[in-house]
Amino acid sequence: MLTVAVTGTTRAQGGAAARSLLAAGWTADLAAMFAYFTASGLDVDVAALHRDFPEVGRHGFPDWAHAQDRTAILTPGPMPEAARH
């Protein structure tokens, strides 16, 4: 498991994070994404999104989780190719 701190870092630290992830076998795209999070962070103003886009429906995590098809997740079988990378 990798933990990436997203606050109080510099761009140089973000670059170092990307190099570490690439060395660990991560894809360049994924390494770049986490390097960005490390160097710049990511904030979302949920209240502003609700205010500015009231027409977009929203749901909380519990509602989303309840609606998922658990049989697809829990059924034994081969791992899909996309999940192997």
PyMOL commands that set and color helices and strands:
alter all, ss='L'
color gray80, all
select helices_A, chain A and resi 11-23+28-40+46-52+61-67+70-74+81-84
alter helices_A, ss='H'
color red, helices_A
deselect
rebuild
show_as cartoon
